């Protein structure tokens, strides 16, 4: 919490002085006093109308503002499959998985609220910053492709357990700048970058084991079309591992550089296989490689490996 102090002006009401000094509304300032967040010369004071003598030190604890309500939005998201337990969607780029303390709109949760039942929707508080009904795994904001959500609590537990125990198979296609051998498996732990805290890196702070298999599907001048199969689920794993191999993903401004061919990182989750939460039988969901990635690959001088979709 943020503690802010100032010298009291003479003759002013306490709540008015707080509102002026801290750039708050009069109502918000009054609530701080009423809720016991204000002291005068170190002593608690509970009356907003207290007259100030002048020169006292007013200290106020300003709690973080409560996040806004998360509401349904008319965001276009393709439903690949739906039954009473789960739904598989084709997440477009520029959409994060769930709301955060600072992002309350434009998420997968916003897109699905009102369209279907989501696990724990009735018990989660939509004002909370960790409001994420139905979410059992995530894709990066600018990664497109298959994402599964749970529609009831039993399915949520089963799917979360499947991801935790690595009973799922996640397959991606990426366009990388540089070159790779036909088949590569990289086992390299990933941790937080020691300086740039928004980035991950091989090694880094508190590294955790990470393994990814890569297979080159096609080649173009200075670029490769790659199938990536992560064996673990670390933040930014495929992006970090490809950059570590000297072949960063095209359009990835965090681990590589911007691209004239595509306006986001060229990474797509094209297939996800997992045990169904009801009968535990394997079920696979497929999302076609989007047009922006196909166009980017062709613009780089490549040819699409097979009519329609690569031999993934």
N, C-alpha and C positions, 0 to 999 in steps of 0.2 A: 504494500500500500504506500501511497505517496503522502509524506508528512510535509506540510507547508506552513511557514511561520511568517508573521509580519508584526510591525509595531502598530499598536492601536491608535486610531485618531481620536482626539478628544471630543466627547459629547455625542458620539454616534452610537446607534444601536449595534449590538454584536452581529446580528444576522446581516444587517446592511453593510457593515464593514467587511465581513467575510465575502459577501457577494461582490463588492467592489474590488477587493484585493486579489481574489482568486478567479475573477471573471466567471462567476457562477450566477445562476438565476437566484432571486430572493428565496424562492421555494426550496431550491437545492441547498442553499446556505442554512435555512431554517432546519431542514431535515438533518444536516450534519450536527447541529447543536442538539436537537431533540434525541438523536440516536447516540449521543455521548461521544462524538468524535472530536470535540473541541475542548481545549484547555485554555485558561487565562493565567499567565505566569505559572504554568505548570499544574494548576489546580483545575479539576473538572468544573465545567459550568454548563447548566442545563436549561437556561432561559434565553431564548433567542432575543428577547427584548432588553437584555442586560445593557445598561448604559456604560459606555467606556469612559474612563477618566483621562485617558491619553498616556501613551508611553508603555502600557502593558504589552507583553508579548502574547499574541494570539497564535496558537498552534492548532491546526486542523488536519486530521487524517482524512484524506480524500480517497475513498475506496474506488477500485476500478469500476468504470461504468458497466452496467449490465448489458450484455449483447442484445441486439434487437431480436424480435421474434423471427424464426425461420418459417417461411411461408411457401406454399406451392406456386410455381411459376410455369408459364406455357413454353417450356424449353423443349425443342424437338430432339428426341432421343429414340432411336430405333430399338424396338423390343425384338430380340432374336428368338426368345423362348419364354414361356411363362406357364407355371402350374401352381397349385395351392401352396407350395413350399418355397419356390424361388423364382427369380426372373433373371434372364441373361440379356444384357443390353449391349449395343454397339456404341460405346462412349465416343462422342466427337472430341476433337482437340479443343483447347481453350475452355475446358470444364473440369473443375476439381471435384474430388469424390464427395466431400462433405463440408458443411460449414465449419468455420473456425471463429475465434473471438473477434477477428477483424473482417472476415468475409462471410456475409450472411445471405448472399444471393448468387445465382449462377453456378450452382453445384448439382451433382447428380441427385442428391436428396431433394433439392428444390424441384427438380424436373419430375421426380417420381411421386412426391407428395400429392395426394388427391387422385393419382392415376391407379394406385394399387395399395394394398395393405403392406406395411413394412414392419419387420420385427421390432418390438419394444417401442413402437410409435406412441402407444397409449401411456407408457410409463416414463419415457424420456421427457424432460422439460425443454420445449423448443426455444427457450430463452438461454439455455446453457451453451457455453462455448464448445462443449464436446458433443453436441447434438448430432448423432449420426445413425439414425434408425436404418436397419437393414444392411449396413455396411460391414462386410467381412474381409474385404481386401481393397487395395487402391491401385489406381494408375496415376502417373504424374499428370499434371494439368494438360500438357501439350502432347501426351501420348494418347493415341486413339485405340479403340478396339474393345475386345470382349471383357465385360466386367459383370460379376454376378452379385445379386443382392438377395438377402433372406427375407421371407415374407411372414415368418412366425418365429417365436423364440426357440423352439426345438430345432428348426432348420438353421437358425443363427448359430446355436451351439455346435451343431454337427459340422457346418461349413467352416466355422472358425477353427474347429479341431482339425479338420482335413488340411487346411492351410498350415496350421502350426506343425502338424506331423509330416508335412510334405507329401501328402497323398494326392496332390494335384500336379498336373503337367501344364506348364505355361509356355506357349510358343509365340515368338515375336518375329517380325520381319523388320529389318532396318537398312537404311542406305548409309554407308560409311565412307568417309574420305580417307583414302590411303589404300593399303593392300593387306591382305591376310592370307595365310595358308588355307588350303581347301577346307580343312577341319582343324579346329583349335578348341582345346578345353583349358580354361584359365581358372586356377584355384588361387585366389588372392583375397585376403581379408580386407574389409572396407570399414572405414571409420570416418569421423567428422574431420574436415580439413582444419588444421591447427590455426589458421589465420582467417580464411574466408568461411565463416560459420554457416553460410547457406549451401556450401558445397560439401560433397563427400570425396574421399580419396582412398586409394589403396594404401593401407596402413592407417595413418591418422590417429585421432583420439578414440580410445575404447574400441578398437577394431574387432569386427566379428567375421567369422569365416564366411566366405562367399565363393560360389562356383558357378560358372557359366560355360555352356558348350556353344560353339559357333560353327556354322557350315556355310560356305560361300555358295550362293545359288547362281549368281551371274556376275560378270565383270564388265566394267566400262572404263574408259580412260581415267585413271586416277581414283577410281571408286569401285566399291563392291556392294552387291546386294546380298544381305546376310540373313540367315535364319539364326535366331538366338534362343536358347533354351536355358533359362536360369534354374539351377538346382537349389537355390536358396532365395530368400525374399528381402534383400537389403535395399535400403533407400537408394534410388538412382543406379541400381546395380549394373544393368546392361550398359548404360551410358558411361559409367566410370570404368568398367572393364574394357570397353572398346577404346576409350581414350587412352587407357594404360597400354593397350596394344599398339598404339600409334595410328588408330583408325577411328577418330571421333565421328559421332553421328552427324550427318549433314543437317545444318540448321540448328544445332544444339549450341546456343549462345553461352551456356554455362561451362561446358566441357570442350567446346570447339569454337565455332564462329558462325555468324549468320550466313544464310545462303540466298542467292538470287533465285534459286529454283523452287524453294519452298519456304513458307513463312513460319515454320515451327520445326521442332526436331522430327526427323523422318523415322519415327518408331511407331509400330502398330502391333498390338496384341491380337494376332489373327486367330488363335485357337486356345481354348482352355478346356481341359479334361479333368473331371473330378468325380468323386463318389456322390451319387444323389443322396441327400440327407434322409430320405425315407427308406429306400431299399438298399442303399450302399452300392448299387450297380454303377459302373462307370458311364458317364454321360459327357459328350463333347459338344462345345458350342463354337461356331465359326463365324468370323466377321470378315468380309472381303476387304482386301487392301484398298484404301480409299484413293480417290482420283488424284488428290494432290501428290501422293507419293508415286503413283504410276507416272504422272506427268513429269515429276522431278527426275525420275530415273531415265525417262526417254530424253529429256532435255540435256542430261549429262552424257548422252551418247549410248546409253544401254538399250537393250531390247528386252521386252518382257519375256521371261523364260517359257511361259506356256500361254496359250489362248486363255484369256480371262484371269487366271491366277497362276502364280509360280508353283512349281512342284515342291510344295512345302512339306 
